[in-house]
Amino acid sequence: MTDVPSPGEERSTPSDVIPLREATRAWFAISLQTFGGPAGQIAVMQRMLVDEKRWIGQQRFLFALSYCTLLPGPEAQQLATYVGWLLNGVKGALIAGVLFVLPGALTLLVLSGIYVAFGDTTAVEALFAGLGPAVIAIIAQAVHRVAKRGLDRPAFAALAVASFVALTFFALPFPVIIAAAAAFGWLIQHVRPQAVTATPSTDPDHVPPLISDDALHADRPSLKRSVVILTVGFSLWAAPVIAALLAFGADSVLVDQGLFFSGAAVVTFGGAYAVLAYVAQQAVGFYGWVTPGEMVKGLALAETTPGPLIMVVQFVAFLGAYRNPGDLDPWVAAALAAFVTTWVTFVPCFLFILLGAPYVERLRHNRALASALKGITAAVVGVIANLGIYFALHTLFGATTRIDAGPLDFEVARVDSMRWAALAVTALGCLLIFRQQWSVLKTLGACAIAGTILHLVAVAA
């Protein structure tokens, strides 16, 4: 059963496709399950919104994902904001986007404080030891389902495979792959339009959405609306940096971090790992806010807590401000830095969606654009699979070796560094997800318990 209102039922507001209260509960449930970076987060939304509640169709979900992939910043959080807007307008976008970030922000704030206070994350690692391996099973399920429903023509299935190979074995830049996929989709529409037309789904689990595409919310784009969103969005985005500048001066670490992470939010394309590579280079090498080892620990904490991986910037800002507080108490400076950094990182995400989504929606029936975005969707399947491999390599093995020979550039696992406990938890996750058909939340809970027990036994031994 789903809580979509009947035709005669009054909605929360004229733009609500489903009751806002019900949507809020769903987004809160999703926010507690968003482990494992963008691949795992997309998997959670796919399962709950498309498969279970059937509030949005598979193709519409993938269309939104394709647009979000083109944007700088965390695509999974932007996808949540986009779908929230489709279901409940601006209020839905804000609720979905904020809830997607909030649990991870609060959790990582606490963990950053624990790290600074005690200089160790052993207890935290024990708590989350089962979540990382469980995410591998969730990602595998996402790739399987999205591939079955999104790659409905052989040409796009081949494009997904090519994107996976290009990313995994040749380390081609993500923006290059996305641009090539869009060009492929546009070209094939003009050369062989029959190769773009979808075939009827043969997936026995596929059921149509309960809400038609035409019933989903969509603001009419206008110059007035765009000016209002730009004015309000830029004002809110700049507010904490201007406040820090006025209160603490231009030499404050809060100002440095606010300006740096504001810039990173709009110029870093290529997914979470591309963003983190840039942040690590500057935060470690130029500003000296954290050490290389601490950057790795921050990433590990971000991977094992809910929310976008880019949330690691909060850990970086917390440590940097704690060590360079200026005239402030170190703990106060660290808390303010965490807030400012999180704010300037995610406010642009809302701006991109609320500003651009209405225009994208108006062009949804444009065949050339739809085909280009379909090409991006196919590439995204390869991207999710690539992230799954990356995550598996660094979760199941303690060390990897990089192969760099001519055009080839990829990592292979060192078999002697296998983490057998993580492998056992991954196997458990796959069994519960694929065989027992458990929900993501139940699977994460069971794997967390199993991982904690195995980790504590290993530490005691």
C-alpha positions as CSV (number, residue, x, y, z in Angstrom):
1,M,0.0,0.0,0.0
2,T,1.0,3.6,-0.6
3,D,-0.2,6.8,0.8
4,V,-0.9,8.6,-2.5
5,P,-4.2,10.5,-2.1
6,S,-7.3,9.3,-3.9
7,P,-8.6,11.6,-6.6
8,G,-11.0,13.3,-4.3
9,E,-8.7,13.7,-1.3
10,E,-7.5,17.2,-0.5
11,R,-3.8,17.7,-0.7
12,S,-1.6,19.7,1.7
13,T,-1.1,22.5,-0.8
14,P,-2.2,23.0,-4.5
15,S,1.3,21.9,-5.7
16,D,1.4,18.7,-3.6
17,V,1.3,15.5,-5.5
18,I,1.2,13.5,-2.3
19,P,0.5,14.8,1.3
20,L,3.6,16.8,2.5
21,R,3.5,15.1,5.8
22,E,3.7,11.7,4.2
23,A,6.5,12.8,1.9
24,T,8.4,14.2,4.9
25,R,8.2,10.9,6.7
26,A,9.6,9.2,3.6
27,W,12.5,11.6,3.2
28,F,13.3,11.2,6.9
29,A,13.4,7.4,6.4
30,I,15.6,7.8,3.4
31,S,18.0,10.1,5.2
32,L,18.8,7.5,7.8
33,Q,19.8,5.0,5.1
34,T,22.0,7.1,2.9
35,F,25.3,5.3,3.5
36,G,28.0,4.5,1.0
37,G,28.3,7.5,-1.1
38,P,26.3,8.5,-4.2
39,A,25.9,4.9,-5.5
40,G,24.4,3.7,-2.2
41,Q,22.2,6.8,-1.8
42,I,20.8,6.5,-5.4
43,A,20.1,2.9,-4.6
44,V,18.1,3.8,-1.5
45,M,16.0,6.4,-3.4
46,Q,15.5,4.0,-6.3
47,R,14.2,1.3,-4.0
48,M,11.9,3.4,-1.8
49,L,10.5,6.0,-4.3
50,V,10.4,3.9,-7.5
51,D,10.1,0.3,-6.4
52,E,8.2,0.4,-3.1
53,K,6.1,3.6,-3.0
54,R,5.9,4.0,-6.8
55,W,5.7,7.8,-6.5
56,I,7.8,8.4,-9.5
57,G,8.5,6.3,-12.6
58,Q,11.8,4.7,-13.5
59,Q,12.4,6.9,-16.6
60,R,11.4,10.1,-14.8
61,F,13.8,9.2,-12.0
62,L,16.6,8.6,-14.4
63,F,15.8,11.8,-16.3
64,A,16.2,13.8,-13.1
65,L,19.4,11.9,-12.2
66,S,20.9,12.7,-15.7
67,Y,20.4,16.4,-15.1
68,C,21.8,16.2,-11.6
69,T,24.9,14.4,-12.9
70,L,25.7,17.5,-15.1
71,L,25.8,19.8,-12.1
72,P,28.8,20.4,-9.7
73,G,28.3,19.1,-6.2
74,P,26.7,15.9,-4.7
75,E,24.4,14.5,-7.4
76,A,22.5,12.2,-5.0
77,Q,21.5,15.2,-2.7
78,Q,20.5,17.2,-5.8
79,L,18.5,14.2,-7.0
80,A,16.6,14.1,-3.7
81,T,16.0,17.9,-4.0
82,Y,14.7,17.5,-7.6
83,V,12.3,14.6,-6.7
84,G,11.1,16.5,-3.6
85,W,10.3,19.4,-5.9
86,L,8.4,17.2,-8.3
87,L,6.3,15.8,-5.5
88,N,5.7,18.8,-3.4
89,G,7.1,21.9,-5.0
90,V,9.6,24.3,-3.3
91,K,8.7,23.1,0.2
92,G,9.2,19.5,-0.9
93,A,12.6,20.4,-2.4
94,L,13.8,22.1,0.8
95,I,12.6,19.3,3.0
96,A,14.1,16.5,0.9
97,G,17.4,18.3,0.4
98,V,17.8,19.4,4.1
99,L,16.8,16.0,5.5
100,F,19.2,14.3,3.1
101,V,22.1,16.3,4.7
102,L,21.0,16.8,8.3
103,P,21.6,13.3,9.9
104,G,25.1,13.0,8.4
105,A,26.0,16.6,9.3
106,L,25.0,16.1,13.0
107,T,26.6,12.6,13.1
108,L,29.9,13.8,11.6
109,L,29.9,16.9,13.9
110,V,29.8,14.6,16.9
111,L,32.4,12.2,15.5
112,S,34.7,15.2,14.7
113,G,34.5,16.3,18.3
114,I,35.3,12.7,19.5
115,Y,38.3,12.6,17.2
116,V,39.6,16.0,18.5
117,A,39.0,15.1,22.1
118,F,40.4,11.5,22.1
119,G,42.5,11.4,19.0
120,D,41.2,7.9,18.1
121,T,38.2,6.5,16.2
122,T,38.4,2.9,17.3
123,A,34.9,2.9,19.0
124,V,33.5,4.6,15.9
125,E,35.1,2.1,13.6
126,A,33.6,-0.7,15.6
127,L,30.1,0.8,15.4
128,F,30.2,1.3,11.6
129,A,32.3,-1.7,10.7
130,G,29.3,-3.5,9.3
131,L,27.8,-0.6,7.3
132,G,30.4,-0.2,4.7
133,P,30.3,-3.9,3.6
134,A,26.5,-3.8,3.6
135,V,26.5,-0.9,1.2
136,I,28.3,-3.0,-1.4
137,A,25.2,-5.3,-1.5
138,I,22.9,-2.2,-1.8
139,I,25.0,-0.8,-4.7
140,A,24.9,-4.2,-6.5
141,Q,21.2,-4.2,-6.2
142,A,21.0,-0.7,-7.6
143,V,23.1,-1.5,-10.6
144,H,21.0,-4.6,-11.3
145,R,17.7,-2.8,-11.1
146,V,18.6,0.4,-12.8
147,A,20.3,-1.5,-15.6
148,K,17.3,-3.7,-16.2
149,R,14.9,-0.7,-16.4
150,G,17.1,2.1,-17.7
151,L,19.1,0.3,-20.4
152,D,16.2,-0.7,-22.6
153,R,18.1,-0.6,-25.9
154,P,21.3,-2.4,-26.8
155,A,23.1,0.8,-27.9
156,F,22.7,2.3,-24.4
157,A,23.6,-0.9,-22.7
158,A,26.9,-0.9,-24.7
159,L,27.4,2.8,-23.7
160,A,27.0,1.8,-20.0
161,V,29.6,-0.9,-20.4
162,A,32.0,1.5,-22.2
163,S,31.6,4.1,-19.5
164,F,32.4,1.6,-16.8
165,V,35.5,0.4,-18.7
166,A,36.7,4.0,-19.4
167,L,36.3,5.0,-15.8
168,T,37.6,1.8,-14.2
169,F,40.5,0.8,-16.5
170,F,41.5,4.0,-18.2
171,A,40.8,6.7,-15.5
172,L,39.2,9.0,-18.0
173,P,37.9,12.3,-16.5
174,F,34.3,12.0,-15.5
175,P,33.2,15.2,-17.3
176,V,34.7,13.8,-20.5
177,I,32.7,10.6,-20.2
178,I,29.5,12.5,-19.5
179,A,30.0,14.8,-22.4
180,A,30.7,11.9,-24.7
181,A,27.6,10.0,-23.5
182,A,25.4,13.1,-24.1
183,A,26.9,13.5,-27.6
184,F,26.3,9.8,-28.3
185,G,22.7,10.0,-27.2
186,W,22.1,13.2,-29.3
187,L,23.8,11.6,-32.4
188,I,22.0,8.3,-32.3
189,Q,18.6,10.1,-32.1
190,H,19.5,11.8,-35.5
191,V,21.2,8.8,-37.1
192,R,19.1,5.9,-35.8
193,P,16.0,7.2,-33.9
194,Q,14.6,3.6,-33.7
195,A,17.5,2.8,-31.4
196,V,16.3,5.3,-28.9
197,T,12.7,4.2,-28.7
198,A,12.1,2.1,-25.6
199,T,10.9,-1.4,-25.8
200,P,8.2,-2.7,-23.5
201,S,9.7,-3.7,-20.1
202,T,10.2,-7.4,-19.6
203,D,11.2,-7.0,-16.0
204,P,8.7,-9.1,-14.0
205,D,9.1,-6.9,-11.0
206,H,8.4,-3.7,-13.0
207,V,5.1,-2.0,-12.2
208,P,4.1,1.5,-13.4
209,P,4.1,4.4,-11.0
210,L,0.9,5.3,-9.2
211,I,1.4,9.0,-10.2
212,S,1.6,9.8,-13.9
213,D,4.4,12.0,-15.2
214,D,1.9,14.7,-16.1
215,A,0.6,14.8,-12.5
216,L,4.0,15.7,-11.0
217,H,4.6,19.2,-10.0
218,A,6.4,21.6,-12.3
219,D,6.8,25.4,-12.0
220,R,6.5,27.4,-15.1
221,P,9.9,29.0,-15.8
222,S,9.9,32.8,-16.0
223,L,12.4,35.6,-15.8
224,K,10.7,37.0,-12.6
225,R,10.9,33.6,-10.9
226,S,14.6,33.1,-11.9
227,V,15.6,36.6,-10.6
228,V,13.9,36.0,-7.3
229,I,15.6,32.6,-6.8
230,L,19.0,34.0,-7.8
231,T,18.6,36.9,-5.5
232,V,17.4,34.9,-2.5
233,G,19.8,32.0,-3.2
234,F,22.9,34.2,-3.5
235,S,22.0,36.2,-0.5
236,L,21.6,33.1,1.7
237,W,24.7,31.5,0.3
238,A,26.9,34.5,1.1
239,A,25.3,35.4,4.4
240,P,27.5,33.3,6.8
241,V,30.8,34.3,5.0
242,I,29.9,38.0,5.2
243,A,28.9,37.6,8.8
244,A,32.2,36.0,9.7
245,L,34.1,38.7,7.8
246,L,32.3,41.5,9.7
247,A,32.6,39.7,13.1
248,F,36.2,38.3,12.9
249,G,38.0,40.0,10.1
250,A,39.5,38.9,6.8
251,D,42.2,36.9,8.5
252,S,39.8,34.6,10.2
253,V,39.9,30.9,9.4
254,L,36.1,31.0,9.1
255,V,36.4,33.4,6.2
256,D,39.1,31.4,4.5
257,Q,37.1,28.2,4.8
258,G,33.9,29.9,3.7
259,L,35.4,31.3,0.6
260,F,37.3,28.1,-0.3
261,F,34.4,25.7,0.1
262,S,32.1,28.1,-1.7
263,G,34.4,28.0,-4.7
264,A,34.7,24.2,-4.4
265,A,30.9,23.9,-4.4
266,V,30.6,25.4,-7.9
267,V,33.7,24.4,-9.8
268,T,34.2,20.7,-8.8
269,F,32.5,18.5,-11.4
270,G,33.0,14.8,-11.6
271,G,31.3,13.3,-8.6
272,A,32.3,13.0,-5.0
273,Y,35.7,11.5,-5.5
274,A,36.8,14.1,-7.9
275,V,35.7,16.8,-5.5
276,L,37.5,15.2,-2.6
277,A,40.7,14.9,-4.6
278,Y,40.6,18.7,-5.1
279,V,39.7,19.4,-1.5
280,A,42.4,17.1,-0.2
281,Q,45.0,18.8,-2.3
282,Q,44.2,22.3,-1.0
283,A,43.3,21.5,2.6
284,V,46.4,19.4,3.1
285,G,49.0,20.9,0.8
286,F,48.0,24.6,0.8
287,Y,46.1,25.5,3.9
288,G,47.4,22.8,6.2
289,W,44.1,22.3,8.0
290,V,44.6,18.5,8.2
291,T,47.3,15.9,7.6
292,P,47.1,13.3,4.7
293,G,46.3,10.6,7.3
294,E,43.5,12.7,8.8
295,M,42.0,13.3,5.4
296,V,41.8,9.5,4.9
297,K,40.2,9.1,8.4
298,G,37.7,11.9,7.6
299,L,36.7,10.1,4.3
300,A,36.3,6.8,6.2
301,L,34.0,8.5,8.7
302,A,32.0,10.1,5.8
303,E,31.7,6.8,4.1
304,T,30.3,5.1,7.2
305,T,27.8,7.8,8.2
306,P,24.6,8.8,6.4
307,G,24.6,11.6,3.8
308,P,26.8,12.7,1.0
309,L,30.5,11.8,0.9
310,I,31.3,15.5,0.4
311,M,30.3,15.9,4.1
312,V,34.0,15.1,4.8
313,V,34.6,18.9,4.3
314,Q,32.9,19.4,7.6
315,F,35.5,17.2,9.3
316,V,38.3,19.1,7.5
317,A,36.8,22.5,8.5
318,F,36.3,21.4,12.1
319,L,39.9,20.3,12.6
320,G,41.3,23.3,10.8
321,A,39.3,25.8,12.9
322,Y,40.0,24.0,16.1
323,R,43.7,24.4,15.5
324,N,43.5,27.9,14.2
325,P,40.7,29.5,16.3
326,G,42.0,33.1,16.4
327,D,40.4,34.9,19.3
328,L,37.6,32.4,19.6
329,D,37.4,29.4,21.9
330,P,38.7,26.4,19.8
331,W,35.5,24.4,20.3
332,V,33.3,27.4,19.3
333,A,35.5,28.1,16.3
334,A,35.3,24.4,15.2
335,A,31.5,24.3,15.6
336,L,31.1,27.6,13.6
337,A,33.4,26.3,10.9
338,A,31.4,23.1,10.5
339,F,28.2,25.1,10.1
340,V,29.7,27.6,7.7
341,T,31.3,24.9,5.5
342,T,28.2,22.8,5.4
343,W,26.1,25.8,4.5
344,V,28.2,27.1,1.7
345,T,28.6,23.6,0.3
346,F,25.0,22.7,0.0
347,V,23.1,26.0,-0.6
348,P,24.2,26.0,-4.2
349,C,22.7,22.6,-4.7
350,F,19.2,24.0,-3.9
351,L,19.9,27.0,-6.2
352,F,20.9,24.7,-9.1
353,I,17.7,22.6,-8.8
354,L,15.1,25.3,-8.1
355,L,16.6,27.5,-10.9
356,G,17.2,24.9,-13.5
357,A,14.7,22.1,-13.0
358,P,11.6,24.0,-14.4
359,Y,13.5,24.7,-17.7
360,V,14.7,21.1,-17.9
361,E,11.1,19.9,-17.3
362,R,9.9,22.1,-20.2
363,L,12.3,20.4,-22.5
364,R,11.5,16.9,-21.3
365,H,9.6,16.0,-24.5
366,N,12.3,17.4,-26.7
367,R,13.6,14.2,-28.4
368,A,17.2,15.4,-29.0
369,L,17.6,16.5,-25.4
370,A,15.8,13.4,-24.0
371,S,18.1,11.2,-26.1
372,A,21.2,13.1,-24.9
373,L,20.1,12.7,-21.3
374,K,19.3,9.1,-22.0
375,G,23.0,8.7,-23.0
376,I,24.0,10.3,-19.7
377,T,21.7,7.9,-17.8
378,A,23.4,5.0,-19.5
379,A,26.8,6.4,-18.5
380,V,25.6,6.9,-14.9
381,V,24.9,3.1,-14.7
382,G,28.6,2.6,-15.5
383,V,29.5,5.3,-13.0
384,I,27.5,3.6,-10.2
385,A,29.1,0.3,-11.1
386,N,32.6,1.9,-11.0
387,L,31.9,3.5,-7.6
388,G,30.8,0.1,-6.4
389,I,34.0,-1.4,-7.5
390,Y,36.0,1.4,-5.9
391,F,34.1,1.0,-2.7
392,A,34.5,-2.7,-2.7
393,L,38.2,-2.5,-3.2
394,H,38.7,-0.2,-0.3
395,T,36.3,-1.9,2.0
396,L,37.1,-5.5,1.4
397,F,40.9,-5.1,1.1
398,G,43.5,-3.3,3.2
399,A,45.8,-2.5,0.3
400,T,45.6,-2.1,-3.4
401,T,48.2,-1.8,-6.2
402,R,47.9,0.7,-9.0
403,I,48.5,-0.5,-12.6
404,D,49.8,2.3,-14.8
405,A,50.9,1.0,-18.2
406,G,50.3,3.2,-21.2
407,P,46.6,4.2,-21.4
408,L,45.7,1.7,-18.7
409,D,45.4,3.2,-15.2
410,F,43.5,1.2,-12.5
411,E,43.7,-0.4,-9.1
412,V,43.8,-4.1,-8.3
413,A,43.3,-5.6,-4.9
414,R,46.2,-7.2,-3.0
415,V,44.7,-10.6,-2.2
416,D,46.9,-11.0,0.9
417,S,45.2,-7.9,2.4
418,M,41.6,-9.4,2.3
419,R,39.5,-8.3,5.2
420,W,37.6,-11.5,5.9
421,A,35.2,-10.0,8.4
422,A,34.1,-7.3,5.9
423,L,33.7,-10.0,3.2
424,A,31.5,-12.1,5.6
425,V,29.3,-9.0,6.3
426,T,29.1,-8.3,2.6
427,A,28.0,-11.9,2.0
428,L,25.4,-11.5,4.7
429,G,24.1,-8.3,3.1
430,C,23.8,-9.9,-0.3
431,L,21.9,-12.8,1.2
432,L,19.5,-10.5,3.0
433,I,19.0,-8.2,0.1
434,F,18.8,-10.6,-2.8
435,R,17.6,-13.9,-1.2
436,Q,15.5,-12.8,1.8
437,Q,14.3,-9.6,0.1
438,W,14.9,-7.6,3.3
439,S,14.5,-3.8,3.3
440,V,17.6,-1.7,3.2
441,L,17.1,-0.4,6.8
442,K,16.8,-3.9,8.2
443,T,19.8,-5.1,6.2
444,L,21.9,-2.2,7.4
445,G,20.9,-2.9,11.0
446,A,21.7,-6.6,10.8
447,C,25.0,-5.9,9.2
448,A,25.9,-3.2,11.7
449,I,25.4,-5.7,14.5
450,A,27.4,-8.4,12.8
451,G,30.2,-6.0,11.9
452,T,30.5,-4.6,15.4
453,I,30.7,-8.1,16.9
454,L,33.4,-9.2,14.4
455,H,35.4,-6.0,14.9
456,L,35.3,-6.2,18.7
457,V,36.4,-9.9,18.5
458,A,39.3,-9.0,16.2
459,V,40.4,-6.1,18.5
460,A,40.2,-8.3,21.6
461,A,42.3,-11.0,19.8
